[in-house]
Amino acid sequence: MGEYILRCPVCGEAIDDCYTNTCIKGCNGLVYADYSAKQITVRDLPGMFRYHDWLPVSGWTQTDTCPATYRSEGLADHLGLKNLYITFNGYWPEKRAFIRTCSFKELEAVPTMLRIKERLKNGILQISSAGNTGRAFAEVSAGTGTPVIISVPKKAAGSIWTTRECDSVFLVTIEGDYSDAIALGNEICTVPGVISEGGAKNPARRDGMGTVMLDGTMAIGKMPDWYFQAVGSGTGGIAAWEMGKRLLADGRFGDRLPRLYLSQNEPFVPMVNAWAERRREIIPEKDMPGGKEAAMETYATVLTNRNPPYSITGGLFDALSGTNGIMRGVKSGDAKKAGRLFMDLEGPDLDPAAEVCVASLISAVESGDVNRDDNILLNITGGGYRRAAEDLDMIPVRPSASLRSLDEADELKDKITEWRRKYA
């Protein structure tokens, strides 16, 4: 249980895991975990560690974080779908959904924080976020005491909160969008002892998200025909594809990979535009005109990565190609309408990104992209905020520093160097 090596998708090199997120030969591909367990056994372990066989960690921690899949009645009946399954990644106790930060990013944070603890005895993790990812890592930090440095756009600072008291988070804000937060994170990682969590290159993040595909497959009894998700970087789609390939090789869950049906929020749809022409490369001036301005106009701001892992070997272009996938743009008004419909028919309120996903499903049914009797897995990547506010404390994480631009980074690095001494 839990045995694996890392492998490069370009040269095939086997790599021992020393919190390694890139090929040791320098290949440009997403290093993945090659597990000794070729058939998965669902374990009697807490939360998402029930899928421990295909998570790149040796141990496990006490957690309730886990995908929660159920067969839809309300939305399915409304759309005329016979086999709609919803994986709710948020807070909805009646469905055994206990993700306290209301976002599936917790599925990434739990194994990533454990992996760095197991593989690096010294080093503080740095994470760049548009909001949800930062909140997830802050919550895991609060629960484990493992320190983390988080950089976010200033407008996302209000979305960083924990459900328990926490003094192990160093939060930095910067004017701009998600890509500016990523650039700030890169600067922070030049401080000795600060380690980038790796983003899409981190196999723990991808396989953590991949438990959505595992949970859906276990609920259905076979792999779904379709996997729906709204994406910013596309990492969730890559994760679903990678887990689909493992399930295909397992031999017990079907003989075809699920088709990816992914969506972005207009007007920021670079991957939708590139995939429409089946291009591996994103052309910024063509695929995301307006760049930062377009990103900041979106309703679902977490879906606005200007440098997604689309072109890289093993990235989203390959995932879409390998599954004959579809990408669609969704208008903000349609997303909001879909969110209200979901709440009326299913119950919980949704994160804007999840509303985009529901809108894409509605469009897919109306356009005939999917058949009424297809097995469909709808990844609700966030929701249940209202219920969480009733049941849980939501304690804001106050910024430790706020920057107007990267020109102020040197002073910040001195402050971080001082802060990290108590964790060295």
C-alpha positions in Angstrom: 0.0 0.0 0.0 1.3 3.4 -1.0 4.4 2.2 -2.9 5.3 4.2 -6.0 8.0 5.7 -8.1 7.8 8.9 -10.2 8.2 8.6 -13.9 8.8 11.2 -16.7 6.2 11.0 -19.5 8.8 12.2 -22.1 11.8 9.9 -21.5 10.3 7.3 -19.2 13.0 7.9 -16.5 12.1 6.4 -13.1 12.7 8.9 -10.3 12.9 8.5 -6.6 10.6 10.9 -4.8 12.5 13.6 -2.9 9.6 16.0 -3.3 10.6 15.9 -7.0 8.2 17.6 -9.4 10.3 17.7 -12.6 12.3 15.2 -14.6 15.9 14.9 -13.4 17.0 14.9 -17.1 15.3 18.2 -17.7 12.4 17.0 -19.9 9.4 19.3 -20.2 6.6 17.0 -19.0 4.3 16.4 -16.0 6.1 13.8 -13.9 3.5 11.3 -12.6 3.3 8.6 -9.9 3.7 5.0 -11.1 2.0 2.9 -8.4 2.9 -0.7 -7.5 -0.8 -1.4 -7.0 -2.2 -1.9 -10.5 -5.6 -2.6 -9.2 -7.0 -0.3 -6.6 -8.3 -1.5 -3.2 -10.6 0.9 -1.3 -9.0 1.1 2.2 -10.6 1.5 5.6 -8.8 4.8 6.2 -10.0 8.3 7.0 -11.5 10.5 4.3 -9.7 10.6 0.9 -7.1 8.1 2.2 -9.5 5.4 1.4 -7.9 5.7 -2.0 -4.4 5.5 -0.5 -3.2 3.0 -3.1 -3.1 5.8 -5.7 -1.9 8.7 -3.6 1.8 9.5 -3.6 2.3 9.4 0.1 3.5 6.7 2.5 1.3 7.5 5.5 -2.0 9.1 6.2 -3.5 11.7 8.4 -6.8 12.0 10.2 -9.2 13.9 7.9 -12.8 14.1 6.8 -11.8 15.5 3.4 -13.1 13.3 0.7 -15.2 13.5 -2.5 -18.9 12.7 -2.0 -20.7 11.2 -5.0 -24.5 10.7 -5.3 -27.0 10.0 -8.0 -28.9 13.1 -8.9 -32.7 13.2 -8.9 -33.7 16.9 -9.1 -31.3 18.2 -11.7 -31.3 14.9 -13.6 -35.1 15.0 -13.9 -35.1 18.6 -15.0 -32.6 17.9 -17.8 -34.0 14.5 -18.7 -30.8 12.6 -17.8 -31.1 9.0 -16.6 -27.6 8.6 -15.1 -26.4 11.9 -13.7 -24.0 11.5 -10.8 -22.8 14.5 -8.9 -19.5 14.6 -6.9 -20.1 17.3 -4.4 -16.8 18.7 -3.2 -17.9 21.1 -0.5 -19.8 21.1 2.8 -23.0 19.2 2.9 -23.1 16.8 5.9 -26.3 15.1 4.8 -24.4 13.8 1.7 -21.3 13.0 3.8 -19.5 16.0 2.3 -17.3 17.4 4.9 -14.8 19.7 3.0 -14.7 22.5 5.5 -13.4 25.2 3.1 -16.1 24.3 0.6 -13.6 23.7 -2.3 -12.2 20.6 -3.9 -8.8 22.3 -3.5 -8.7 20.6 -0.1 -8.3 17.3 -2.0 -5.0 18.8 -3.3 -3.8 20.3 -0.1 -4.1 17.2 2.2 -1.8 14.9 0.2 0.6 17.7 -0.8 1.1 18.8 2.8 1.7 15.2 3.9 4.1 14.6 0.9 6.4 17.5 1.7 6.4 16.5 5.4 7.5 12.9 4.4 9.9 13.9 1.7 11.5 17.1 3.0 12.5 17.3 6.6 13.2 21.0 6.3 11.5 23.5 4.0 8.4 25.7 4.1 5.8 25.3 1.4 4.8 28.2 -0.8 1.5 28.3 -2.6 0.1 30.8 -5.1 -3.6 31.0 -5.4 -6.6 32.9 -6.8 -8.4 32.1 -3.6 -9.8 28.6 -3.1 -6.4 26.8 -3.2 -4.9 29.3 -0.7 -7.9 28.7 1.7 -7.5 25.0 1.4 -3.8 25.0 2.2 -4.4 27.5 5.1 -7.0 25.1 6.5 -4.7 22.1 6.4 -2.0 24.2 7.9 -4.4 25.2 10.7 -5.2 21.5 11.3 -1.6 20.2 11.2 0.5 23.1 12.3 2.6 22.8 9.1 3.7 26.3 8.1 2.8 27.6 4.6 3.3 30.9 2.7 0.4 31.9 0.5 0.4 34.6 -2.2 -2.9 35.8 -3.6 -4.3 38.8 -5.6 -5.4 41.5 -3.2 -9.0 41.2 -4.2 -8.9 37.5 -3.2 -7.7 38.2 0.4 -11.2 37.9 1.8 -11.6 34.4 0.5 -8.7 33.1 2.7 -10.1 31.9 6.0 -9.9 28.9 8.3 -12.3 27.1 10.5 -9.9 26.9 13.4 -7.4 29.2 14.9 -4.1 29.4 13.0 -0.8 31.1 13.4 1.2 29.0 10.8 0.2 30.9 7.7 2.1 33.8 6.1 -0.4 35.5 3.7 0.9 38.0 1.1 -1.3 40.0 -1.2 -0.4 41.8 -4.5 -2.3 44.1 -6.8 -3.3 42.3 -10.0 -4.6 38.9 -10.9 -3.7 35.2 -10.4 -0.7 35.4 -12.7 0.7 38.3 -10.6 0.3 36.1 -7.5 2.2 33.3 -9.3 5.0 35.7 -10.2 5.1 36.9 -6.6 5.3 33.3 -5.4 8.3 32.6 -7.7 10.1 35.6 -6.1 9.3 34.3 -2.6 10.8 30.9 -3.5 14.2 32.5 -3.9 14.3 32.8 -0.1 16.4 29.9 1.3 14.3 27.2 2.8 11.1 28.2 0.9 9.9 25.5 -1.5 7.3 25.9 -4.2 4.5 23.4 -3.9 4.8 22.8 -7.7 1.4 23.6 -9.1 0.2 21.2 -11.8 3.7 19.6 -11.8 3.1 18.2 -8.3 1.7 14.6 -8.6 0.2 14.8 -5.1 -2.0 17.7 -6.2 -3.1 16.0 -9.4 -3.7 12.6 -7.8 -5.5 14.3 -4.9 -7.9 15.9 -7.4 -8.0 12.5 -9.2 -9.9 11.0 -6.3 -13.0 12.6 -7.8 -12.8 10.2 -10.7 -12.2 7.3 -8.3 -15.1 8.2 -6.1 -17.4 8.7 -9.0 -16.4 5.4 -10.6 -16.9 3.5 -7.3 -20.4 5.1 -7.0 -21.4 4.3 -10.6 -19.7 0.9 -10.6 -17.8 1.7 -13.8 -16.1 4.7 -15.3 -18.5 7.4 -16.5 -19.0 8.2 -20.1 -18.4 11.9 -19.4 -16.5 14.0 -16.9 -17.6 17.6 -16.5 -15.6 20.3 -14.8 -14.9 24.1 -15.1 -11.2 24.7 -15.3 -8.7 27.6 -14.9 -5.4 25.8 -15.2 -6.9 22.5 -16.4 -5.2 20.5 -13.8 -8.4 18.9 -12.6 -9.1 17.6 -16.1 -5.5 16.3 -16.4 -6.0 14.5 -13.0 -9.3 12.9 -14.2 -7.5 11.7 -17.4 -4.6 10.2 -15.4 -6.9 8.4 -13.0 -9.0 7.2 -15.9 -5.9 5.6 -17.5 -5.2 3.8 -14.2 -8.8 2.6 -13.9 -8.6 1.4 -17.5 -5.5 -0.6 -16.8 -7.1 -2.0 -13.6 -9.5 -3.8 -16.0 -12.6 -3.9 -13.8 -14.2 -0.5 -14.5 -14.7 -0.4 -18.3 -12.8 -0.4 -21.5 -13.1 3.3 -22.6 -11.7 6.4 -21.0 -14.3 9.0 -19.9 -14.6 11.9 -22.2 -13.6 15.3 -20.7 -16.1 18.1 -21.0 -14.4 21.2 -19.7 -15.5 24.8 -19.5 -14.1 28.3 -18.9 -15.9 31.5 -18.0 -16.1 34.1 -20.8 -14.5 36.4 -21.7 -11.4 34.6 -20.5 -11.3 31.4 -22.5 -7.7 30.8 -23.8 -7.8 27.0 -23.7 -11.3 26.9 -25.3 -10.0 28.9 -28.2 -6.8 26.9 -28.6 -8.6 23.5 -28.4 -11.2 24.7 -30.9 -8.4 24.7 -33.5 -6.7 21.7 -32.0 -3.6 23.7 -31.4 -1.1 22.5 -28.7 0.2 26.1 -28.3 -1.8 28.9 -26.8 -1.3 32.2 -28.7 -1.8 35.0 -26.1 -2.8 37.7 -28.6 -5.3 35.4 -30.3 -6.6 33.2 -27.5 -6.7 35.6 -24.6 -7.0 39.1 -26.0 -7.0 41.7 -23.2 -5.1 39.2 -21.0 -5.2 40.5 -17.4 -8.2 42.8 -18.1 -10.3 39.9 -19.5 -9.3 37.7 -16.5 -10.4 40.4 -14.1 -13.8 40.7 -15.8 -14.8 37.1 -15.2 -17.5 36.0 -12.7 -15.5 32.9 -11.7 -12.2 34.6 -11.0 -10.5 31.3 -10.0 -10.7 30.2 -13.6 -8.2 32.7 -14.9 -4.7 31.2 -15.2 -2.8 33.0 -17.9 -0.1 30.3 -18.0 -1.9 27.0 -17.7 -0.3 23.5 -18.2 -2.0 23.1 -21.5 0.9 22.6 -23.9 3.3 20.6 -21.8 3.7 16.9 -22.4 1.1 15.1 -20.2 -0.8 18.4 -19.9 -4.4 19.4 -20.9 -3.9 19.2 -24.7 -2.8 15.6 -24.3 -5.7 14.9 -21.9 -8.3 16.3 -24.3 -6.6 14.5 -27.2 -6.6 11.2 -25.3 -10.3 11.4 -24.4 -11.7 13.1 -27.5 -12.6 15.9 -25.1 -14.8 19.0 -25.5 -14.2 22.5 -24.2 -16.8 25.3 -24.1 -17.0 28.9 -23.0 -19.8 29.9 -20.6 -21.3 33.4 -20.2 -21.4 34.7 -16.6 -25.2 35.2 -16.8 -25.7 31.6 -17.7 -23.5 30.5 -14.9 -25.4 32.5 -12.3 -28.7 31.2 -13.7 -27.4 27.6 -13.5 -26.3 28.2 -9.9 -29.8 29.2 -8.9 -31.3 26.2 -10.7 -28.9 23.8 -8.9 -29.8 25.4 -5.5 -33.5 25.0 -6.3 -33.3 21.4 -7.5 -30.4 19.9 -5.4 -30.1 22.2 -2.3 -26.7 23.8 -1.7 -25.3 27.1 -2.9 -22.3 26.8 -5.3 -19.0 28.4 -5.9 -19.0 30.5 -9.1 -16.7 28.0 -10.9 -19.1 25.1 -10.1 -21.9 27.3 -11.5 -20.0 27.5 -14.7 -19.7 23.7 -14.8 -23.5 23.3 -14.3 -24.2 25.8 -17.1 -21.9 23.8 -19.4 -23.9 20.6 -18.6 -27.1 22.4 -19.4 -25.7 23.6 -22.7 -24.3 20.1 -23.5 -27.8 18.6 -23.1 -29.5 21.3 -25.1 -26.9 21.0 -28.0 -27.0 17.2 -28.0 -23.4 16.8 -27.1 -24.4 14.2 -24.5 -27.1 11.5 -24.8 -29.9 11.3 -22.2 -28.8 7.8 -21.0 -25.1 8.5 -20.8 -23.4 8.1 -17.4 -22.3 11.6 -16.5 -20.0 12.6 -13.7 -20.5 16.3 -12.7 -17.6 17.6 -10.6 -19.1 20.3 -8.3 -15.7 21.8 -7.3 -17.1 24.0 -4.5 -20.2 24.7 -2.6 -22.1 24.6 0.7 -20.9 28.0 2.0 -24.2 28.9 3.6 -24.3 25.7 5.6 -20.7 26.0 6.5 -21.3 29.5 7.9 -24.0 28.1 10.1 -22.0 25.1 11.4 -18.4 26.3 11.4 -16.3 29.2 12.4 -14.9 31.2 9.5 -11.8 32.9 10.8 -10.2 35.4 8.4 -6.4 35.0 7.7 -5.0 38.5 7.9 -2.3 39.4 5.4 1.2 39.5 6.8 2.2 41.8 3.9 0.6 43.6 1.1 2.5 44.6 -2.1 1.6 47.0 -4.9 4.0 45.3 -7.3 7.0 43.0 -7.5 9.3 46.0 -7.0 8.6 45.7 -3.3 9.6 42.0 -3.1 13.1 42.5 -1.5 11.7 44.0 1.7 9.1 41.1 1.8 11.9 38.5 1.5 13.6 39.9 4.6 10.3 39.7 6.5 9.8 36.1 5.4 13.4 35.1 6.3 12.7 36.4 9.8 9.3 34.6 10.0 10.6 31.2 8.9 13.3 31.1 11.6 10.8 29.8 14.2 10.0 26.8 11.9 13.6 26.1 10.8 
